[in-house]
């Protein structure tokens, strides 16, 4: 089922772990674009030139990849952008930082971005004037970027108290201060009531929109499977808890994909399906359709029968079953089957050390 849903959908490659190859990005967006996915943001946490080493120039290989992806997205009529994480720049937005940021913006302009996401997630934020500092930086950037859309990811991008435990207590009235001071043309990411929200409700999104004085752009942390716990699973099941009725309460819906680019297309298709079918959406039937479209009928039926093992059991708890599953999927000459085999072999494990180094 193709066509445009009633909300703008996109992918934001915002996970920890091994970034996708460039050909996987191109192929995934070519596959999803006819189903309503209209933007792609390059922002893998493992790219140091977006994060802790953001002041340095992109290597030639990265710059060429970005330029090629921008051209590819243009052919698909898909917006292309980059998520820049100038690590804790709000602690010292001095002349040196401004000069480095201006160079970075020029570099991004040269590769042809349409969207610029400024990501202050996963950084300490326990400063009483955090919102004021971040607003000043965003306004400075907006005056200098050639991107036609600018999106902020706040340091506290969810109600989840885990953010306060890890990154320091959030300043009082942080969201309200952002909403009041930030230019209304700048959009804001929000992950929901949790970092990895199980559902989105109209009441919650309405309250957040009131605080931010604009509809949020959902940063949906499904089917992402990074981190020591989540990389133990393949997130394949269809989307639930995202009723089509929330479309009018959000500016856009961005999906943070799984570490496995081919398998990610299965749940991604079901999200588009849920918005189109609205009250007629059935997640089991949506999975069956999406899996068949991505995997082909035979492999889809096998994966469907193994969902509990692949998504729920956990890689380290599969025991002897892992070898049997490996042999079964190794018999298929399909890229998704190869991704399952690689996952069973531990190729996509993400450790706490991996995350701390990003």
N, C-alpha and C positions, 0 to 999 in steps of 0.2 A: 504494500500500500504506500504509494508515493504522494507527494504534494506538500504544501506548506501548512504546518500547524498554526494555531492562533497565537503562538508566542515565538519569539526569536530563540532558536536553539543554537548551541555551539559547543565546541570542545575547548577546555583550557588544560593544557598539559602541565599540571601543577603538582605532580607527585614527587616523592623521594624514590631513589633507586635508579636503575639504568635507563637513560632516555631512549625513546624510540629511534630507530634509524630514519633518515630522511625519506627513504622510499616508503616506509610504513606510514608516515604522516601523509604523504601524497595519496597513497592508495586508500587510506581510511577516509580522508575527506572526499575523495572522488566517489567512494561508496555511499557516504552519508549525505552528501549534498542533495541528491534527488529526493531525500526523505525529509528535508526541511532544515538541515543543519547549515546555518548561514554564516558562521564565523569560527575561526580557529585562532587560539592564543598559544604561542610558544613560551613556556615558562617552567621547564623542568628544574627542580631544586638542585640537581647535580651539575647544572651548567654554572661554573663558578663566575663566569663573566657577566652573569645576570645578578649575582648575589654578593658574596664576600669579596670577589675581585672585580666588581662592577666598574671600578675606575679604569681598568685596563681595556685596551681595544679587543674586539672579538678576534680570534684566530681566523685566518683566511678560510679555512674549511667551514667554520660556523657561519661566517658572513656569506659565503657562497651558498650554503644551505638555506639560510634565511631568505636571500634574494630569490633563489629558485622556488622556495615555498610560496613567497609572495606572488610570483608570476603564475604558479600553478593555481593558487586560490583565485586569482583574477580570472583565469580561464573558466573556473567553475562558478563564477559570480559569488564567491565566498569572501567575506572580509578576513584579512590577515592582520594579526597583531602580535605583540611581544609583551610579556609580563616582566617588568624590571623591578628588582628588589634591591634598591640602594641601601645596603645593610646599615640600619640605625643612623642614617644620615641626619635624622631630626635631632640627634644629640649635638651635632656641630655642623650646622648648615652655613659654613664660612666660605670665604672667597675660593679656597682650594676645592671645596666640595662643589661649589657652583661651576667652577671651570671644568671639573671632571664631568659633571652632569651635562653641561652644554655639549661637550665632546660626544658623550654617549647618545644624546638626542640627535646629533648630526649623523652619527653612525647608523642609528635606527632609521632616520629619514632616508638615508642612502639605499637601504635595502627595500624600502617601499612599504612601510607599515601603514595601515589605516587605523588600527586600534592600538592604544598604549595603555597597558594596565600598570599602575604603580602599586607594588605589593609590599605592604608593611606587616605581613603576617609572620608569625613565628620569630618575633624579635621582642626583646624586653620593652615594656611600654609604661612602666610605673612612674610617669612624670605627670605632675598636676596639670601642666599646660600642653599635654601631648596633642590634643586636637588642634589647638592654635598653631603649634609648630608644623603639624602635618598639612594643615590648610595652607599655610604660607608656601610650603614646598610645592604642593599641587598647583596653586595659582601661578607660581613661578614657572613650573613645567608647562602648564596649559598655554601660557603666553609665548612659548618658544617651540613647542612641538608642531610638526606638520600633520600629526594624526588628527583625524576628524572626530574621534571619540576617545575620551580619557576616562578610565575607570580606576577607582581607588579600592584597594583591599585594606580595611582598617587593621590595626594591630589586634583589636578585640572584635572579631568578625562573627561572633556567635555569642549566645547567652551562656554557653557551656562554661561552668566554673573551672574546668581543667585549664583554660587559658590563664586565669588568674593565679592558679597554683604554679604554672610553669613559667610564665612571663611577667609575674608581678601583678598586684591588684590593679584592676582597671581604674582609671581616674573617674571621679564622680561626674555624671552627666556627659560622659564621653560621646555617646552617639548623638545626643541632643546638640552638643556643641559642634560636632561635625556637620550635622544637618543645617544648623543655623548659619555657620560661617562659610561653608563650602559652596562655591558657585553652583547653581542648580543645573548647569549643563554638564557637570562632572558626575558620573554614575558611581555607585558604591556596591561592592560585593557583600554578600551575606550568606553564611552557610546554614543558618537556621537556629533552632533551639539547642542543637548539639553541633559539635564539629562535623560529625557524620550523622546527619539527621535522619531519623527513621521515617519522618513524614513532615509535610508542610501544611499548615492550616491557615484558613483565611483570617482568623483572629490574630494569630501570631504575626503574619505578614502585614496585616493592617496596622498593628501596633508599631512594628519596626518602620514601616513607611512614614508613620506620624513622627517618629523620633528623627529619622533621617531627612524628612521633608522631601522625599522622593521615593518612588518604587525601587526596591532593591533589585540588583542583578543576582540571581541565585548562583552561588558556587556550590554545586551539588557534589558531595564527596561519595558518590556511588557512580560507577563500579570500581573506583580506585581501590587498590589492594597493596598499598605500601606499608612500611612499618613492620616491626618484628611480629606482630599478631596478624595483621591483615594479609601480609604476604604469604601466610600459611594457607590461604584460600584463593580459589578462582571465583570471582564475582560474576556469575553468569545469569542468575535469575532475572526475570523481568522486573522493571520498576514497579513499586507499589508506594502508596502514601503520597503521591504527587497528583492529586485530582486535577482534572482539566479546569475546574472552577477557579483555581488560583491564577490562571493566566492573566486576568485583568488586574492582579495585585502585584505583578512583578514586571520589571523592565525587560528581562531576558532570562534565559535558563541555560547556564553553562555547566557542562558535565566534566568532572575531573576523571579521566579514563583510567582503566586498569593498566598494569605494566605490560599486558599482552595486547598488542594493537588489533590483531584479527578477532580475538575473542571479545574484545571491548565492543565490537559492532553489534553483538547480540543484544545486550541490554540497551545500548544506544538506540537501536531501532524501536524497542518497546516503549521508550519514553515518547518518541514522536507518535507512536500508535496510541498511547494513552491520551495525549492531547487531542488527537483527531477523533477518536471514538467516544471520548468523554464518558458519559454514564454507561455506554455500551462496552467499555473496556473490561476485558477479562485477562488477568495477568498470565494464567496458564496457557491460554490460547495464544496470547501475544508472544510468549517465549517460543512456543512451537513454530509459529510463523517466522519469527526472527532467526531462530536457529537453523531452520531449513534454508532460509535465504542466504545465510552466511556460510553454513557448513555443507549444504546438500542434505538430501533426505536421510541417507543411510547413517552418516556420521551424527547428524542431529538427533536421531532416535537413540543412539548409543549414549551421547552426552546427556540427553534427557533422563535416561535411566540411571546415570551415575551422578546426578546433581548433588545428592546428599553427601557423597564421598568427596566430590571436588570442591564443594562450597562450604560444607558444614563440619566435616570430620576434622580437618586440619592435617596438613602435610605430614607432620611428625607423628600423627596418631594413626596413619594408614597401615602401618606395619607391613605384613607380607602382601597385603592387597596392593600396595604401591607397585610391586613388580608385575603383578597381573594386569593392572591398569596400563602400565608402561608398554607391555607387550601388545595389548589391544590397540592402543593409539599409534604405536610405531608401525602398525600394518597399514596405516592410511597415509597416502601421499598428499596431504593437505596441510597448508600452513598453520591452521588452527590446531590440528593434531600434533604438529611439531611443537607448538607452544605448550600444549599440555604435557608432552614428554619432557620438555625442558624444565617446566615447573616441577614435575615429579623428580627430576634430577637435581633440584635445588638451585637452578640457574637464576631465579628471581627472588631469592631471599633478601630481605632488607633488614639490617641490624640497627640497633640503637647507635652504634658507632658510625654507620653509614649516614644516619640522619644528623648526628652531631657535626659531621664534617661538611655538611651542605650549607 
